[in-house]
Amino acid sequence: PGTVMGNLCAQALADTGLPEDTKVIACASDKACETLGAGCADDKEAVLSFGSQATVQTMSQRYYELQMFVPSFPAAIPNHWNPELQVYRGYWMIQWFLKEMENASIQQLEHPEETFDEYLRRTPPGNDGLVLYPYWGASAKYPVSSGTIMGFKDYHGKAHLYRAIIEGINYTLRWAVEKMEQKKKSPVERLKVTGGGALSNVICQLTADMFGRQAIRMETTDTTSLGAAILGYTALGIYPDYQSAAAQMVRPGRIFEPDPENVKLFNQLYPQYQQDLERRIHFNAKRG
C-alpha cells in the first residue's frame, strides 16, 4: 500500500481526460483504509465501525489473532496488521428491523433513523431486561451460528427490540475490545467510532456509556475514503510517512463523554451478558 505502481496508459488518459502525469497508486482493503482514515496508526487506539458488519479493529506492528484460526488483516501501513473482531450482521440488523418491524409510513421516510433514535430515548439503559446476542448470520468462524433474544416481558415493545439490537452490538464489541487488550497486553486508550451508525448522536452517547470511555466520532464518518487519500498523499511524497499524514489529515468531530450513572448500570449488567455471550460462542463453535 502507498506505492506508485505506474502511470495511466494512453487509452485511460483519453477516456478520462486526466492529466498525463496521473499516477496509479496501490491502496488497501476497505477496512484497512477505514482504520487508518480514523487516525488509528498504533494499537493505543481502536476503531469501532458501525456498518453492515460491526467491527473493532486496531493497528499493530505485531501479528496476533484475536480468535484462533481467524487471521489478522494486512494493514494499510506496510509491515503492520489490523487485528479485528466482528459482529457479522451488525448494523444490517437495523435494515432487518426497518423491513420486518415497521409499517410502510416509517419505511418510506427519508430519515427513518430519527424514529429509531426516538426509540432509544424512550427506553431506559439496560432495556428493562431485554437482551440480544447478535450472531444472526453465518460467518467463517461460526458457519451455523444463530442469534438469541432473551428476557421478554409483557411490557416490552418495538422500541425495546430496537434498543436490544444496539445494546447487543455494543456489549459484544466491548467484549471484543477487552479480548484485544488481553492479547496485546496493554490498554486501548482511545475509542473512535465511524460508519453509518456513528451518525446518530444517541448511539454514540450510548456507546460511551456502555464502554465507560470517551467515544470519539471523526469529522467525517467516511473514513475509508480518507484512509485511501492518506495513502495517496504519502505515496506522492507530500507527507514523509503514514503517521504524519494521518496526524495532519484526520480530525475528530465530536467527543461523547460517558454518563457516570449509566456507566455504573452497564458495568453491573455486563458481566452476566459476557458470561452468556461466551457460552453462546462456545456453543456455536461446537455446532460448526
N, C-alpha and C positions, 0 to 999 in steps of 0.2 A: 504493500500500500504506500501511496505517496511518492511514487517514482514516475518519471516521464517515460512513456512507452514509445512515443514517436509523434509524428505529425499527421494531420488528416491527409488522406490521399486526395488526388486531384478531383475525382468524381464526388467525394464527400464535400469538398470545398465548393464545387459547382452547385451541388444540390442544396447546400445550407446557406451559402453566401457568407460564410465565416471568413475571418482574415487568414492569410496564408500561413502565418506563424502559430496558428491554433494548435496547442499541444493536446495529446491524448494521455491522460494521467490515470494510473491504476488507483482504484478506490478500495473499498472493503464491504463486508456484508452490511445489511441494513441495521442490525442490532449493534454491530461494532461501531458504525458511524454514529448511531444514536447515543451510545455511551460516551464517545469522545465529544460529540456535539453538546452534551450536557456538562462538559468541562471535567469529566472524570478521567484523570490522567495517572492516578495511582490508586492503591487499594485502601486509602483513608476515606474514600467516598464510595457510595453505592448509588446506583440509579434504579429507581422504581419506574417501570414503563407500564402505563395503564392503557394498553392496547388490546387488540383481539386476543393476543396472548399476553397475560400479565406476567412480567418478569422482574427479577432483581439481578443486576449484573455489576461487576466491578472490573477494574483494570489491575493486572498483576504481572510482575516480572517473573514470577514462579508459576509453573504449571501445577495445578492440582484440580481434582474433581470433587464437586460438592455432592455428587451421587455416584456410586460405583458404576463404572461402565458407561457413564454419560460424559463424553469428553468436554473439556472447556474449549471455547471457540478461539481461533486466532483473532487477535485484536486489530484495531485499525493502526495502532502503533507497532511497527515491526519488533519482533522478539518479545512481545507482550501477549497476555492471554486474557480472555473475558470469562472467568468462572460465572456460571449462571444457574439459577433455579427458576422454573417457570410454572405458572398456573395455565395449563394448556388452553383452556377455553377462555379464561379471564374475562375481559370486558365484552367478549362475544355474548356473554350471558345477558347483557343489557339489551342486545338486539333480540335475543330469545324472549326476554321479558316483554319488550315492546310488541313483538309479534303475537305472543301467546296469551298475554295477560291484559293487554289494553284494548279498548274499543277503537273503532275507526276514527273517531274525532281526535283522539290522542295520537294515533298512528300518523295522521295527516298533518300534524303540527310541524312547522318548520324547525322548532326547537323543543322537542319533547323532553330534553334533558332538564328543562326548567321545571316541568312537572315532577320529574324524578328527584330533583333537589328538594322540592317541597315535601316529598315522601320522607326524606332523611330528616327534615326539620320537624316533621310531625311525630316521628318515632324516637324513643329515648336511646341513648347509648346503652349497649347491651341487648337492645331489641326485645325486651320483655321475655328473654329466654329462647327466642327462636334463632337457631344457628344453622349454617350451611357449610358443607365441606365440598369445595368446588372442583372435584375431579369428575367433570361432566363429559369428558371426551377421551378417546384412546390416545395415548402418546407412546413414543418408542419405549419408554421405561415401563409403562403400565398399559399394555395394549387392550386389556379387558377391564379397565378401571371404570368405576361409576361413582357419582356424587350422592350425597345424603343431605336431607333436610330433617332436622330434629327439633323437638320441643314445641310442636303445635299446641296451642290452646284456643279456646273458643273466642278469645278477644283479638287474636291475630288476624290481620287483613293483608290486602295487597301491598300497602306501604311497608309492612313488616317484612314481606317477602323480598321486596327490593333492597331494604337495608341489610337483610341476611346475605344477599349476594355481595354487596360491597364490604360488609364486615368479614365475610368468609374469605374473600380475596385478600384483604389486609392482614387477617390473622395468619393466613398461610404464608404471605410474603414476610411477615415479621419472623415467623419460624425459619424461613429461608435465610434472612439476614443473620439470625443467631447461628445457624449452621455455618454460614460464611465466616463469621467471627471465630468460631471454634476451629475451622480448618486453617485459617491464616494466622491464628494465634495473636490477633490484635483487634481492637475495636474498629467498627465503622464510625467515623467521626461526624460525617455529614450524609444526609439522605437528600437526594434530588429526585423530583418527580417530573415525568414527561408523558407524552402520549395524549390521546383524546380525552381520557378520563380526568387528566390533570387540569383540564379547562374549567372544571367545577370547583369553585371555592369551598363548597360544602364537603366534597370528597377530600380535598387537600387538608382541610381542617380535621376531618375525621381521621385521616392518615396520621397527622401529627399527634392526635390524642391516643390512637391505638398503639403507635410505636413509642410514645413518650419521648419524642425527639422533634426537633425542627423538621419541617418538610419544606424544602426549597424548590419552588416552581421556577423554571427558567423563563427568561424573557420571551422566548419562543418555545412552544411545545413541539415544533417540528425540528427536533434536534438532529434527526437523521441527515437532513439536507445540510445543516450547519456542520456536522462532522465531515461530510464529503468536501465542503468548502475548505475546512481546516487542512485536509489532506492536499487539496489543490494549491492553496497558498504556500504551504510548506514545500511542496514539490517545485514550485516556481522560485523558491528562494526568498520570498517576501518575509518569511519568518525563519529563524535558524533551526527550529525543531518544533515538534508537535506540541510539546508542553507550552512553549512560548506562544504559539499560535492560539492554543485553547485559552490561555490566560488573557489574551488580548481580544479574542473574538466572542467569548462566551460571557453572558451577563445574567445574573439572577433577576427574576422578575419580582416575585413576592415571597416572603418568608412567613410560614404559618407556625405560630408558637403553640405548643401543646397546652391544653387546659388542665390544670392540676387535678381538679375533681374528676374529670373524665379519665385522666391517666390512672388515677387510683382505682377507679372502677374496672377499667380494662386490664390492669395488672392483676386484679383479683380473678377475673374471668379467664384470662389467657391460659394459665397452667392446665385447666381442665380441657380447654379446646386443644391445646398442644398434645396432651395425652391421647385424646380421641383421634386427632389427626394422624399421629404416628401409628396408632393401631390400625387405622384405615389404610395408610400407606403400606404397612406390612401385609395386610390382607390382600390389597390389590397386587402386590408383588408376588404373593403365593399363587394367586389366581392366574397371573401371567405365565 
